[in-house]
Amino acid sequence: MNGSAAPRRTGRGGLFLLGSIVVSLLAASSAPTPLYATYADAWHFSPITTTVVFGVYAIAVLVSLLVFGRVSDHLGRRPVLLTALALQTVALAVLATAHGVDALLLGRVLQGVSTGGAVGALGAAMLDVDRHRGAVTNAAAPGIGTGSGALLSGVLVQYAPAPTHLVYLLLAGVFAVQGAAVLRMPETVRRTPGARAALVPRMAVPSGLWGTVLAAAPILFATWALAGFYGSLGPALARRLSGSDSSVVAGLGLFLLTVAATVSAAVLGRVPPRRAMVLGIAVLMAATLAALAAVGAESAPGFFGSTVVAGIGFGAGFQGGLRTVVSRAEPRERAGLMSVLYVVSYLGMGVPSVVAGVLVVHGGGLVPTALLYMWAVLALSAAALVGLLLTSRSPRPAGTSPTAGPAGRASAPGDAAHRDAGAVSSGGR
């Protein structure tokens, strides 16, 4: 049948493999972060160059998501993943041999194209295997990768030889092993015509899911804006508050955020999605207020403690937003829909971070910019919470939702997602 899933012989081992690839890709994307100071000293570039390097990666991811996000729905998941892993290996080779900003920019662009092309296929493949566990893994794996990549790179920069080479070579070895495993992995969808047409950029949201996506999008944007803070300003802020120039300390904030987010996503995986989103945004707002107080008081323990709490909010809000949407998508719609959700997430991470980088150089410096950024995250979170509460209480016209309840009443997005998750956990597909 057109677009129907192939027989699902991939079990938990396959889900683990797919999740590990997300972890590796996001680890590779954050690995250069602790090295920017080393590059700046060696190549004599300003903080604005670091912002540009961050920005080109984010742009490459967004373009790749829009262009290649739906291709795996037609060609299959495995060919797309193998191509992305090969391209990522090329990017790591460019970064490992870089001798200037041009090579650094090229490597980051290749990383962005690879990551953007893969995450939609990976997210869809995990949902093909198991809708509930796949949705939770989708929410947990990016945080594990982002945090572990930054911390691993920081440890290698601080204590290992050849810091600008070793982390990339280790990651290349991981991708080689994962590529070999993907070759043996069963395909989860049947090939269908239309791959060339799928390359035309568009927001691939099924008509019946636009309302659900619009309800979840502000939460995804707000949570990833916070991740962008810890990825862009967090390292320098951690060093300043702690009085240490350690690369490990620089990566500690992002690591704590993502570990807490991963645990939160796993623990709250059975909580109804709408409740998880409300909880996540409320905790995120409280943590942001605590971080503002800690930075104002120049307290490193307060900053790192609020980071852990923020991670709990991140994990709850992000996985709740994902589960609200993806539980209602058909197999042939999943890769494109996951790509749209990642577009929203990367916009939330990239746009505020680039603006903050410019403000650090041309505005009031690090601490005032960090405070302004956190106030912006707080405002985004408050707007997302208000929007979620209004959306959940506004009835849809009968017949506009594919999950209409009794008497033609359209079910709330969170209710539909919760029912679907329950069906999966009890053996339903």
C-alpha positions in Angstrom: 0.0 0.0 0.0 1.3 3.5 -0.9 3.3 4.9 2.0 2.5 2.0 4.3 5.0 0.8 6.8 7.0 -2.3 5.9 6.9 -5.3 8.3 8.5 -4.0 11.6 11.3 -6.4 12.4 13.3 -3.6 14.1 12.8 -3.8 17.8 14.4 -2.0 20.8 17.9 -2.6 19.4 16.9 -0.6 16.3 15.4 2.1 18.4 18.6 2.3 20.4 20.7 2.5 17.2 18.5 5.4 15.8 18.6 7.2 19.1 22.4 6.8 19.3 22.8 8.4 15.8 20.8 11.4 17.0 23.1 11.6 20.0 26.2 11.4 17.8 25.0 14.0 15.3 24.2 16.5 18.0 27.4 15.7 19.9 29.3 16.5 16.7 27.4 19.7 16.3 28.3 20.9 19.8 31.9 19.5 19.8 33.4 22.7 18.3 31.9 25.0 21.0 34.7 24.6 23.6 37.3 25.0 20.8 36.2 28.4 19.6 38.5 30.1 22.1 41.4 28.0 20.9 40.6 28.8 17.3 40.2 32.5 18.1 43.7 32.6 19.7 45.3 30.7 16.8 43.5 32.6 14.0 43.0 36.0 15.6 39.3 36.4 15.0 36.8 38.4 17.1 33.6 37.2 18.9 31.5 38.3 16.0 33.2 35.6 13.9 32.1 33.0 16.4 28.6 34.2 16.0 28.9 33.9 12.2 30.2 30.3 12.6 27.3 29.4 14.8 24.9 31.2 12.5 26.0 29.4 9.3 25.5 26.0 11.0 22.0 26.9 12.1 21.1 28.2 8.6 22.5 25.1 7.0 20.4 22.9 9.3 17.2 24.9 8.5 17.7 24.8 4.7 18.5 21.1 4.9 15.4 20.4 6.9 13.2 22.2 4.4 14.8 20.6 1.3 15.6 17.1 2.5 13.1 16.6 5.3 10.5 14.6 3.3 12.9 12.6 1.1 13.0 9.6 3.4 9.2 9.2 3.2 9.8 8.3 -0.5 13.3 6.8 -0.7 13.3 5.1 2.7 15.0 5.9 6.0 18.2 3.9 5.4 19.5 5.6 2.2 19.0 9.0 3.8 20.8 8.0 7.0 23.7 6.5 5.2 24.2 9.6 3.1 24.0 11.9 6.1 26.5 9.8 8.1 28.9 9.9 5.1 28.6 13.6 4.8 29.1 14.1 8.5 32.3 12.1 8.3 33.5 14.4 5.5 32.6 17.4 7.7 34.6 16.0 10.6 37.6 15.5 8.3 37.4 19.1 7.2 37.2 20.3 10.8 40.1 18.1 11.9 42.4 19.5 9.3 41.2 23.1 9.4 43.8 25.8 9.3 41.6 28.9 9.1 38.1 30.3 9.4 37.2 29.3 5.8 37.6 25.6 6.6 35.8 26.1 9.9 32.8 27.6 8.1 32.9 24.9 5.4 32.9 22.1 8.1 30.0 23.7 10.0 28.0 24.1 6.8 28.5 20.4 5.9 27.6 19.4 9.5 24.4 21.5 9.2 23.4 19.9 5.9 24.1 16.4 7.3 22.2 17.0 10.6 19.2 18.7 8.9 19.0 15.9 6.4 19.1 13.1 9.0 17.0 14.3 12.0 13.7 14.1 10.2 14.4 10.6 8.9 15.7 9.5 12.3 12.7 10.9 14.2 10.3 9.3 11.7 12.1 6.0 11.9 11.9 5.9 15.7 8.2 6.5 15.4 7.9 3.8 12.8 9.4 1.3 15.3 7.3 2.4 18.3 5.2 5.5 18.5 5.4 6.0 22.2 9.0 5.0 22.9 10.0 6.7 19.7 8.5 10.0 20.7 10.2 9.9 24.1 13.5 8.9 22.5 13.0 11.8 20.0 12.7 14.2 23.0 15.6 12.7 25.0 18.3 12.0 22.5 19.0 15.6 21.2 19.8 16.8 24.7 22.1 13.8 25.5 24.0 14.5 22.3 24.3 18.3 22.7 25.4 18.1 26.3 27.8 15.1 26.0 29.4 16.6 22.9 30.2 19.9 24.6 31.4 18.2 27.8 33.5 15.6 26.0 35.1 18.2 23.8 35.8 20.4 26.9 37.5 17.5 28.7 39.6 16.7 25.6 40.6 20.3 25.1 41.6 20.6 28.8 43.4 17.3 29.3 44.1 15.4 26.0 46.7 16.0 23.3 45.8 17.4 19.9 42.5 19.0 21.1 41.6 20.4 17.6 41.9 16.9 16.1 41.1 14.2 18.6 37.4 14.8 19.2 36.7 14.9 15.5 38.6 11.6 14.9 36.7 9.9 17.7 33.4 11.0 16.4 34.3 9.9 12.9 35.0 6.4 14.3 31.6 6.4 16.0 29.9 7.3 12.7 31.7 4.5 10.8 30.4 2.0 13.3 26.8 3.4 13.1 26.9 3.4 9.3 27.8 -0.3 9.4 24.9 -0.9 11.7 22.4 1.0 9.5 23.4 -1.2 6.6 22.1 -4.2 8.6 19.0 -2.4 9.9 15.6 -3.3 8.3 13.9 -0.6 6.4 10.8 0.7 8.2 8.8 2.2 5.3 8.2 1.2 1.7 9.5 3.3 -1.2 7.0 5.5 -2.9 7.2 7.8 -6.0 7.7 11.5 -5.6 11.2 11.9 -4.2 12.1 14.6 -6.6 8.9 16.6 -5.8 9.7 16.2 -2.1 12.9 18.3 -2.6 10.8 21.4 -3.2 11.0 23.3 0.2 7.7 23.5 2.0 6.3 23.2 5.5 5.1 19.6 5.3 2.2 19.8 7.8 -0.9 17.6 7.1 -4.0 19.8 6.8 -5.6 18.3 9.8 -2.6 18.9 12.1 -2.0 22.6 11.6 -3.9 23.6 14.7 -1.9 21.0 16.8 1.4 22.2 15.4 0.6 25.8 16.1 -0.3 24.9 19.7 3.0 23.1 20.2 5.3 25.5 18.2 5.7 28.2 20.9 6.7 25.7 23.5 9.3 24.2 21.1 10.6 27.6 20.3 10.9 28.8 23.9 12.6 25.6 25.2 15.2 25.6 22.4 15.8 29.3 22.9 17.0 28.4 26.4 19.2 25.7 24.9 20.6 28.4 22.6 21.5 30.5 25.6 23.5 27.8 27.2 25.2 27.0 23.9 26.1 30.5 23.0 26.5 32.7 26.1 26.6 29.9 28.7 30.2 28.9 28.4 31.6 32.4 28.8 29.1 33.2 31.6 30.0 30.0 33.5 33.7 31.0 33.3 33.0 34.5 34.5 30.8 33.5 37.4 33.1 30.7 38.6 36.4 32.6 38.0 37.8 29.6 36.1 39.1 29.4 32.6 38.6 25.6 32.4 37.0 24.2 29.2 35.2 21.7 31.4 33.5 24.4 33.4 32.6 26.2 30.1 30.7 23.1 29.0 29.2 22.3 32.3 26.1 24.4 32.0 24.9 22.9 28.7 25.7 19.4 30.1 23.7 19.9 33.2 20.8 21.3 31.2 20.7 18.4 28.8 21.2 15.7 31.4 18.2 17.1 33.5 16.2 17.4 30.3 16.9 13.8 29.3 15.9 12.5 32.7 12.8 14.7 32.7 11.7 13.5 29.3 12.1 9.8 30.3 10.3 10.2 33.7 7.4 12.2 32.3 7.0 10.1 29.2 3.7 8.7 30.4 2.3 12.1 31.5 -0.4 13.4 29.1 1.3 15.7 26.6 -0.7 18.8 27.4 0.0 18.4 31.1 3.7 17.9 30.4 3.8 21.1 28.3 2.2 23.2 31.0 4.5 21.7 33.7 7.5 22.2 31.5 6.8 25.9 30.7 6.0 26.7 34.3 9.2 25.1 35.6 11.2 26.8 32.8 9.8 30.2 33.9 10.7 29.6 37.5 14.2 28.4 36.6 14.8 31.5 34.4 13.8 33.8 37.2 16.3 31.9 39.5 19.0 32.2 36.9 18.4 35.9 36.6 18.8 36.3 40.3 22.0 34.1 40.3 23.6 36.1 37.5 22.7 39.4 39.3 24.3 38.1 42.5 27.3 36.6 40.6 26.6 33.2 42.1 28.0 30.3 40.2 26.3 27.6 42.4 23.0 29.5 41.9 23.6 29.6 38.1 24.3 25.9 37.9 21.5 25.0 40.2 18.9 26.9 38.2 20.3 25.2 35.1 19.4 21.8 36.4 15.8 23.0 37.1 15.7 24.6 33.7 16.6 21.3 32.2 13.6 19.6 33.9 11.4 22.2 32.3 13.1 21.8 28.9 12.6 18.0 28.9 9.0 18.2 30.0 8.0 20.9 27.5 9.9 19.6 24.5 8.7 16.0 24.8 5.2 17.1 25.5 5.2 19.3 22.4 6.6 16.5 20.2 4.1 13.9 21.5 1.2 16.2 21.0 1.9 16.4 17.3 3.6 13.2 16.1 1.2 10.7 17.7 -1.4 11.9 15.1 0.7 11.6 12.0 0.6 8.7 9.4 3.9 6.9 8.6 4.2 8.6 5.2 3.8 12.0 6.9 6.3 11.6 9.8 9.6 12.6 8.3 8.3 15.9 6.9 6.4 16.7 10.1 9.4 16.0 12.3 11.4 18.2 10.0 8.9 21.1 10.5 9.2 20.6 14.3 12.9 20.7 14.1 12.8 23.9 12.0 10.8 25.6 14.8 13.3 24.3 17.4 16.4 25.4 15.5 14.9 28.8 14.8 14.4 29.1 18.6 17.9 28.1 19.2 19.6 30.0 16.4 17.9 33.4 16.0 18.2 34.6 19.6 21.8 33.2 19.9 22.9 35.1 16.8 21.3 38.3 18.0 22.9 37.8 21.5 26.3 37.4 19.8 26.0 40.7 18.1 24.8 42.4 21.3 27.8 41.1 23.2 30.2 42.8 20.7 28.2 45.9 19.9 25.9 46.3 22.9 26.5 46.2 26.6 28.8 43.2 26.9 28.4 39.6 28.3 26.4 40.0 31.5 23.9 42.7 30.3 23.3 40.6 27.1 22.8 37.4 29.2 20.3 39.1 31.4 18.4 40.5 28.4 18.4 37.0 26.8 17.0 35.4 29.9 14.2 38.1 30.1 13.4 37.3 26.5 13.2 33.6 27.3 10.9 34.4 30.2 8.7 36.4 27.9 8.6 33.7 25.3 7.8 31.1 27.9 5.0 33.2 29.3 3.5 33.8 25.8 3.8 30.0 25.1 2.0 29.2 28.3 -0.8 31.7 27.7 -1.2 30.4 24.1 -1.3 26.8 25.2 -4.0 27.5 27.8 -6.1 29.5 25.3 -5.7 26.9 22.6 -6.8 24.1 24.9 -9.9 25.9 25.9 -11.0 27.1 22.5 -13.3 24.5 20.9 -12.6 23.6 17.3 -15.4 23.6 14.8 -16.8 20.1 14.3 -15.1 18.1 11.6 -11.9 20.1 11.5 -9.9 17.6 13.5 -9.1 14.0 12.4 -9.7 12.9 15.9 -13.2 14.1 16.5 -14.8 12.9 19.7 -18.5 12.1 20.5 -21.2 14.3 19.0 -18.7 15.8 16.6 -16.7 17.5 19.3 -13.0 17.9 18.3 -10.7 16.4 20.8 -7.9 18.6 22.3 -4.5 17.8 20.9 -3.2 16.6 24.2 -6.1 14.3 24.7 -5.6 12.7 21.3 -1.9 12.2 21.8 -2.6 10.7 25.2 -5.1 8.2 23.8 -2.6 7.2 21.0 0.2 6.8 23.5 -2.0 4.6 25.6 -3.0 2.5 22.6 0.6 1.9 21.7 1.6 1.0 25.3 -1.1 -1.6 25.3 0.0 -3.1 22.0 -2.0 -1.0 19.6 -0.4 0.3 16.4 
